[in-house]
Each structure stands twice: as structure tokens, then as C-alpha cells.
């Protein structure tokens, strides 16, 4: 999918903010009894039942404590028309060992990326409530709250089975808002760009993707990551150029996280600054890297971008300029220190 038109790549992830702990589903007396007897035993064994803190898939963009914007609620990413709410007293309530977890309900959508708006790649519990157990190797705090009943979470788990992809943690039959014992990719709070670093270094990194694919450009993909660990869409590409944690934040994170960028005027644009359209969804958002003005009239500029149906490109653009796409706004990476 593209952003704006066939000339833009789609953005795939959501900025992450901290949110209140997940509220448990209503429990029957049986379930409450199990937890009252099981939790002390788990604690006595030295196993933590608290959710991991920290973040992020390169897209954690700050919480209340770090000056980020508040998490926003989003619609649950499973087929509500066929949803089966688990009955009281049903479903597994024990803490799953290692990275193996029970699920509940039916027809939960597994997504291509850690974004509930990204394409579906599979489904959990297609025909019966809780029929599938999932395994996960890491989780991502998207900052976009997903709720089902009284349970909410901003986390999406990266599944290694039975389907590969990303699943909202709300679908997992645990009381926490995140998977206990499973790493949060990037780890440890709001991602910050690598300290220092020059504009020239950023542009040099951006240029590497023009020939990284055996002499040709890195192909565009919402779902895939390149050999360096960064997502192959527009914001993953910019995250790579900035040296942000893999697999990269998204355009909303690039525009709103003041640990990454700050707004500037078009007249202030310098090499390495960004022009971002952060409005809409993954079909409309886009970001490009400003390199230089093409003329004294500042009617166009040369930029680096990762776009659909092409991949990495280095071309003339007018996004954000009079006569161009007015949705694009200029931003300066704070790592440059000016």
C-alpha cells in the first residue's frame, strides 16, 4: 500500500506511549480463587508476574513521564462479528511458561506489522475459543490502545507460531497488559536517537539503501525488514538514517516525539531535516529526508525516500511547498543540536 498516491510508501507502525495497566477480564469466583492461590506460589518461586516495562520496536515515542503524547484507543483487531467471549471459569489462567501462552475468544487477526491497520497475515482461534496457543519472541509497545471488554493493552506480540506476525496482547489469556518474560524490543523506555552524529553522516546512511540490494535499491515492504534490521517502509528507512532502534518508529512517532524531532519552518530546512505527513492512516502517512534546495526560488528540493512500487529513491520533490502537498510539515532531528 502507498501513502497519498502511487508515489508514496505506506507507513506501518504506531508511536508508543505508556498506558494504564491492562484491566483483567471479569473473573468468576473460580478464576479469582485460582489466582489467589496460584500467585503466591508463583511469587514464592521467584517468578515475576508483573509485566515488563520499557520499550520499543523502534517506535516507542514516549509516555507521560517522558513528555510523549497520550496513548489513543483504537478498535480491536479481530473479527467482532464472529467473536466468542470466554465464559466465566473457562480458559487457561496459569502463567504460561517461557514464551508460550494461551489465548481466548475466536478469530483474532494476526497482522503483518505491529500496527492494527496493517494487512492480515493469519488468524488465531479460527473455529473455537482458545484453540490456539501462541509463541512469541518479542513484543512491541505501539502506544495505540486496543480494548476488548474491560481488557486493554498497547502491546502487540511478535508471533513465531502457530502464525508468524503480530497479535494484540489483548487476545492472550493473561491478566497483564503485556507478555510476562518476553522482551520488549529495543527495551528500556523512550527511544532516543544516537547522541551526536552529523547531517552528513545521516545522509550517507540514507544513500546506502540506494545500492544495498546487490547494487540496486532496497525494495519497499511494510512487512519485511532489511539486513540491517530496519523495516523497509518510509519511516523504517528514516529511522535507519537517524540511527534509531530497530526496526524503526513510524511517521507519527517521527513527528510527535520531541526526543526525536522538533517542528521548524520550511525556510529553516537544512540537509537531513524531514518533511512529514503524519495525518490519516498507514495508507496516507509518509516521510522524506530533505537534502538540498534545487534553486534559489526554493520551488523544489532533492530528497531521499522509501516509496511503494520502487523502494529507495533520491529525487526532486515539492512536498510541503506552495503547489505541493500541503499536508507535509518540516521537522528537525534534535540529534543535530540546532
Secondary structure, 3 states (H helix, E strand, C coil): CCCCCCCCCCCCCCCECCCCCCCCCCCCHHHHHHHHHHHHHHHHCCCCCCCCCCCCCCCECCCHHHCCCCCEEECCCECHHHCCCCCCCCCCCCCCCCCEEEECCCCEEEECCCCCCCCEEEEECCCCCCCCEEEEEEEEEEEEEEEECCEEEEEEEEEEECCCEEEEHHHECCCCCCCCCCCECCCCCCCCCCCCCCHHHHHHHHHHCCCCECCECCCCCCCCECCCCCECCHHHHHHHHHCCCCCCCCHHHHHHCCCCEEECCHHHCCCCCEEEECCCCCCCCEEEEEEEECCCCCCCEEEEEEECCCEEEEEEECCCCCCCCCCCEEEEEHHHCC
